[in-house]
Amino acid sequence: MPVMRLQSDLLTLMQHYLDHHATTPLASAVEHAMAPLWREAFGNPASVEHARGLAAADRIDQARTDIARALGAEAREIVFTSGATEANNMAVLGAARFRKKHENRDGVVVFAAEHSCVLGAAKALVDEGFRVTVLPITPQGFADLDALEAALDERVALVSLMLANNEVGTIQPMQQVTTLAHRFGAWVHSDAAQAVGKIPVDVRAIDLDLLSFSGHKIYGPMGVGALFVRRRPRVRLEPLVHGGGQERGFRAGTLPLPLIVGLAEAVTLAQTHMQSDADKHVALRDALLEALAETTIPFSVNGSMEHRLPGNINLSFPEIAREPLFASLADAGIALSSGSACSSHDVAPSHVLTAMGINPLLAQQTLRVGFGRSSTLADVHALLAALDTAHRKGG
C-alpha cells in the first residue's frame, strides 16, 4: 500500500481525538491570519531599509503586544522561540548561567514532575558544577512547599515549576512558590505550555520572573512559542543561540513572521474561548466520570479534582493491562496517550505518576484524556465502549 494511502487511512480511522494536551489542530482563524504571510505579504522584520521589512516588523510588534496583553506583561518582555522546549531551556540554562557568572548563585531547584526538557536542562547544569535539587510532589500532584522552603538559600539562582501539569492537570499554587523563592532572591520560572489559553495567566499577579508556552497547544502553529522575561526587577539570561541582535540579544535568528502572527492570533482566540471551552470540557469530563462510575470497571483519578485544568482527566485502570487497553482504543479509532507526548516512546512508567507515589505497573495502565474544542459526547461514548471492551478482555 502506498505510504500516502496508508497515512490517509490511519487518519480516517482516528475519528475520536482526545489527546489535546499533546497537540491541537490549527484553528481556521489562525490559518487565515498566516496565509498571506507565506507568499504575498512576506518579509524579514530585520530588513528595516524597505517597506516590506518595515511592514513585517510592524506585524511582529503587534503580535508581541497582543501576547503581552493576554499575559499581563509588557510587549518588550515577550521573546519569541521555536516552542516551549526551547523557551524552557533558555530560561533554566540562561538564568542559571547568568546568575552564577555575575552573582555567584549556583543553586537550581526543580520538581520531580516537571516536563522532561526542564529536567534535562537541570541535569545538564549538574555537569557544569551547579547544585541541582529535585524536590518531591504530593500524591495530588502539588509542589511540596515545605520541601521547597527547606531547599532555598541565598545561593539559589532559580526555581522552576510547571504552572499546570501536562499529565495530571494539577494547577500549582504558584503565588506561594514565588513568595517563598523571592524571599531568598531566587528567580521563578514556570513552564505554562498547558496553562496558557486554558486558565487565566497573569505574570504580574503571580509575580513570575520567567514563563514559557507554545503555539501548538492552543490551536496555533507548531514550531513557535514564547518566553516571558521580566524587565522590572530585571531578569537577565545568558543566550543559548548567538550571532544576532534579535529578541533583546537573548536569541539570535530571523523571526518566523507567519508563525509569530499565528501564535498571537491563537492566544487572542484562546482568551475569547477560554470560559466557553472550560464549561464544555468540565461537562464532558463530568459525563465521563459519571458514566464510568456506573460501570463495573474499576478506575482511579490521578491528581487534584479541585485544582486541575478543565479539559484534563487522568485515569488509571487496575484491571486492564496496557496492551489490551491501547489495542481497544486503536480499534475504536480513539487517539489517546498515557502521558507526555515527548516521552511516549519510552516504555518506562510515567515519571509524573511515579513521583506522585503511584505503582509503576498501574502508571502504565493509565490514560491522559485531553478534551478540546471539537470534543463531543460521541467521543465520550466511544471511549466508554472501548474501555468496556478492554475490561472484558481482562489483563
TARA-V757944 format. One record per pair of residues at least 12 apart in sequence whose C-alpha atoms are under 8 Angstrom apart, sorted by the first residue. I is the first residue (numbers start at 0). J is the second residue. D is the distance in whole Angstrom. If there is no record, write none. Layout:
[[I J D] [I J D]]
This chain:
[[12 331 8] [12 332 5] [13 329 8] [13 331 8] [13 332 4] [13 333 5] [13 334 6] [14 332 5] [14 333 6] [14 334 8] [15 332 6] [15 333 5] [15 334 6] [15 374 8] [15 378 5] [15 381 8] [16 333 6] [16 334 5] [16 335 7] [16 374 7] [16 378 8] [17 333 7] [17 334 6] [17 335 6] [17 368 6] [17 369 5] [17 370 5] [17 371 7] [17 374 7] [17 378 8] [18 334 6] [18 335 5] [18 336 6] [18 367 8] [18 368 6] [18 369 5] [18 370 7] [19 216 7] [19 369 5] [19 370 6] [19 371 6] [20 165 7] [20 166 8] [20 193 7] [20 216 7] [20 369 5] [21 216 7] [21 339 7] [21 340 5] [22 215 6] [22 216 5] [22 217 8] [22 218 8] [23 215 6] [23 216 6] [23 217 6] [23 218 5] [23 219 8] [23 371 8] [24 215 8] [24 218 5] [24 219 8] [25 215 8] [25 218 5] [25 219 5] [25 220 6] [26 218 5] [26 219 7] [26 265 7] [28 264 8] [29 218 8] [29 219 6] [29 220 8] [29 261 5] [29 262 8] [29 264 6] [29 265 6] [30 261 7] [32 260 7] [32 261 6] [32 264 7] [33 257 5] [33 258 7] [33 260 6] [33 261 6] [34 257 8] [36 256 7] [36 257 5] [37 257 7] [40 55 8] [41 55 7] [41 256 8] [42 54 8] [42 55 5] [42 256 8] [43 55 6] [43 56 8] [43 253 7] [43 254 7] [43 256 7] [44 56 4] [44 57 8] [44 59 7] [44 253 8] [44 254 7] [44 256 8] [45 253 7] [55 256 7] [58 256 8] [58 260 7] [59 256 7] [59 259 7] [59 260 7] [60 74 8] [62 259 7] [62 260 6] [62 262 8] [62 263 5] [62 264 8] [63 75 8] [63 77 6] [63 263 7] [65 263 6] [65 266 8] [65 267 7] [66 263 6] [66 266 6] [66 267 7] [69 200 8] [69 201 8] [69 266 7] [69 267 7] [69 270 7] [70 200 6] [70 201 5] [70 202 6] [71 200 8] [71 201 5] [71 202 6] [71 203 6] [72 201 8] [72 202 7] [72 203 7] [72 227 8] [76 227 5] [76 228 5] [76 229 6] [76 230 6] [77 225 6] [77 226 6] [77 227 5] [77 228 6] [78 225 5] [78 226 5] [78 227 6] [78 228 7] [78 246 6] [78 247 8] [78 249 8] [78 250 8] [79 223 7] [79 224 6] [79 225 4] [79 226 6] [79 246 7] [79 254 8] [79 259 8] [80 223 6] [80 224 5] [80 225 5] [80 226 7] [80 250 8] [81 222 5] [81 223 4] [81 224 5] [81 225 8] [82 212 7] [82 213 5] [82 214 7] [82 221 8] [82 222 6] [82 223 5] [82 224 4] [82 225 7] [83 190 7] [83 192 6] [83 211 6] [83 212 5] [83 213 5] [83 223 8] [83 224 6] [83 225 7] [83 226 8] [84 116 6] [84 117 8] [86 211 6] [86 212 7] [86 224 7] [86 225 6] [86 226 5] [87 116 7] [87 117 6] [87 190 7] [87 211 6] [87 226 8] [88 116 7] [88 117 7] [88 120 6] [89 236 8] [89 238 7] [89 239 6] [90 188 7] [90 209 7] [90 226 8] [90 236 7] [91 117 7] [91 120 7] [91 121 7] [91 157 7] [91 159 7] [91 188 8] [92 120 6] [92 121 8] [92 124 7] [92 237 8] [93 235 8] [93 236 4] [93 237 4] [93 238 6] [93 239 7] [94 156 7] [94 157 7] [94 234 8] [94 235 7] [94 236 5] [94 237 7] [95 107 7] [95 156 6] [95 157 6] [95 236 8] [96 236 7] [96 237 6] [97 235 7] [97 236 6] [97 237 5] [98 156 6] [99 156 7] [103 154 7] [104 153 8] [104 154 4] [104 155 6] [104 156 5] [105 128 8] [105 129 5] [105 130 6] [105 154 6] [105 155 6] [105 156 6] [106 129 6] [106 130 5] [106 131 6] [106 132 8] [106 154 6] [106 155 4] [106 156 5] [106 157 7] [107 121 7] [107 129 7] [107 130 6] [107 131 5] [107 132 6] [107 155 6] [107 156 6] [107 157 5] [107 158 6] [108 131 6] [108 132 5] [108 133 6] [108 134 7] [108 150 8] [108 155 7] [108 157 6] [108 158 5] [108 159 6] [109 121 8] [109 131 8] [109 132 6] [109 133 5] [109 134 6] [109 158 6] [109 159 5] [109 160 6] [110 133 5] [110 134 5] [110 135 6] [110 136 7] [110 142 7] [110 159 7] [110 160 6] [111 133 6] [111 134 6] [111 135 6] [111 136 7] [111 350 8] [111 351 7] [111 354 6] [112 135 8] [112 136 7] [112 140 8] [112 164 8] [112 350 7] [112 351 5] [112 352 8] [112 354 6] [113 160 7] [113 161 6] [113 164 8] [113 351 8] [114 161 8] [114 165 8] [115 341 8] [115 342 8] [117 159 8] [132 150 7] [134 146 7] [134 147 7] [135 354 7] [136 354 6] [136 355 6] [137 355 6] [138 302 7] [138 354 8] [138 355 4] [138 356 6] [139 169 8] [139 301 7] [139 302 4] [139 303 5] [139 355 7] [140 164 8] [140 167 7] [140 169 6] [140 302 5] [140 303 7] [140 355 6] [141 169 7] [141 170 8] [141 171 6] [141 172 8] [142 160 8] [142 171 7] [142 172 8] [144 176 7] [148 179 7] [148 180 8] [151 180 7] [151 183 7] [152 183 6] [153 183 5] [153 184 7] [153 185 8] [155 183 8] [155 184 8] [155 185 6] [156 184 8] [156 185 5] [156 186 6] [157 185 5] [157 186 5] [157 187 6] [157 188 7] [158 180 7] [158 185 7] [158 186 6] [158 187 5] [158 188 6] [159 187 6] [159 188 5] [159 189 6] [159 190 8] [160 173 8] [160 187 8] [160 188 6] [160 189 5] [160 190 7] [161 189 5] [161 190 5] [161 191 6] [162 189 6] [162 190 6] [162 191 5] [162 193 8] [162 194 6] [163 191 7] [163 193 6] [163 194 5] [163 307 7] [163 308 7] [164 193 7] [165 193 6] [165 338 8] [165 339 7] [166 313 7] [166 338 5] [166 339 6] [166 351 7] [166 367 6] [167 301 6] [167 302 5] [167 307 8] [167 311 7] [167 312 7] [167 313 5] [167 367 7] [168 302 7] [168 307 5] [168 308 5] [168 311 6] [168 312 7] [168 313 8] [169 302 6] [169 303 6] [169 306 6] [169 307 4] [169 308 7] [170 306 5] [170 307 5] [170 308 7] [171 306 8] [173 205 6] [174 204 8] [174 205 5] [174 206 7] [177 205 7] [177 206 6] [177 207 7] [186 207 8] [186 208 6] [186 209 8] [187 207 6] [187 208 5] [187 209 6] [188 207 7] [188 208 6] [188 209 4] [188 210 6] [188 211 8] [189 207 8] [189 209 6] [189 210 5] [189 211 6] [190 210 6] [190 211 5] [190 212 7] [191 210 6] [191 211 5] [191 212 5] [192 211 6] [192 212 4] [192 213 5] [192 216 7] [193 212 8] [193 216 7] [194 308 8] [195 212 7] [195 217 8] [195 266 8] [196 217 6] [196 266 6] [196 269 5] [196 270 6] [196 273 6] [197 269 7] [197 273 6] [197 276 8] [197 277 7] [197 308 7] [197 309 8] [198 273 7] [198 308 7] [207 229 8] [208 227 8] [208 228 6] [208 229 5] [208 234 7] [209 226 7] [209 227 5] [209 228 5] [209 229 6] [210 226 6] [210 227 5] [210 228 7] [211 224 8] [211 225 6] [211 226 5] [211 227 6] [212 224 6] [212 225 6] [212 226 7] [213 225 7] [214 262 5] [214 265 7] [217 265 6] [217 266 7] [217 269 7] [218 265 6] [219 261 6] [219 262 5] [219 264 8] [219 265 5] [219 266 8] [220 258 6] [220 261 6] [220 262 7] [221 258 8] [222 258 7] [223 258 6] [223 259 7] [223 262 7] [224 259 8] [224 262 7] [236 249 7] [237 249 7] [238 250 6] [276 371 8] [276 372 6] [277 309 5] [277 310 7] [278 309 8] [280 309 6] [280 310 5] [280 370 6] [280 371 7] [281 309 5] [281 310 6] [283 370 8] [283 375 7] [283 376 7] [283 379 7] [284 309 8] [284 310 7] [284 311 8] [284 312 7] [284 370 8] [286 379 8] [287 379 6] [287 383 8] [290 383 8] [291 383 7] [296 316 8] [296 318 8] [296 387 7] [296 390 7] [297 316 6] [297 317 7] [297 318 7] [298 314 7] [298 315 5] [298 316 5] [298 317 7] [299 314 6] [299 315 5] [299 316 7] [300 312 7] [300 313 6] [300 314 5] [300 315 7] [301 313 5] [301 314 6] [301 315 7] [301 352 8] [310 368 8] [310 369 6] [310 370 5] [310 371 7] [311 367 7] [311 368 6] [311 369 5] [311 370 7] [312 367 6] [312 368 5] [312 369 7] [313 365 7] [313 366 6] [313 367 5] [313 368 6] [314 365 5] [314 366 5] [314 367 7] [314 368 8] [315 361 6] [315 362 7] [315 364 6] [315 365 4] [315 366 6] [316 361 7] [316 364 6] [316 365 6] [317 361 6] [317 364 7] [318 390 7] [318 393 7] [318 394 6] [319 364 7] [319 389 6] [319 390 6] [319 393 6] [319 394 5] [320 364 6] [320 393 7] [320 394 5] [321 363 6] [321 364 5] [321 365 8] [323 389 5] [323 392 7] [323 393 8] [323 394 7] [324 364 8] [324 385 8] [324 386 7] [324 389 5] [324 390 8] [326 389 8] [327 385 5] [327 386 7] [327 388 7] [327 389 6] [328 382 7] [328 385 6] [328 386 8] [331 381 7] [331 382 8] [331 385 6] [333 381 8] [333 382 7] [335 366 7] [335 367 7] [335 368 7] [336 366 6] [336 367 6] [336 368 8] [337 363 7] [337 364 8] [337 365 5] [337 366 4] [337 367 5] [338 366 7] [338 367 6] [347 363 8] [348 360 7] [348 362 6] [348 363 5] [349 362 6] [349 363 7]]
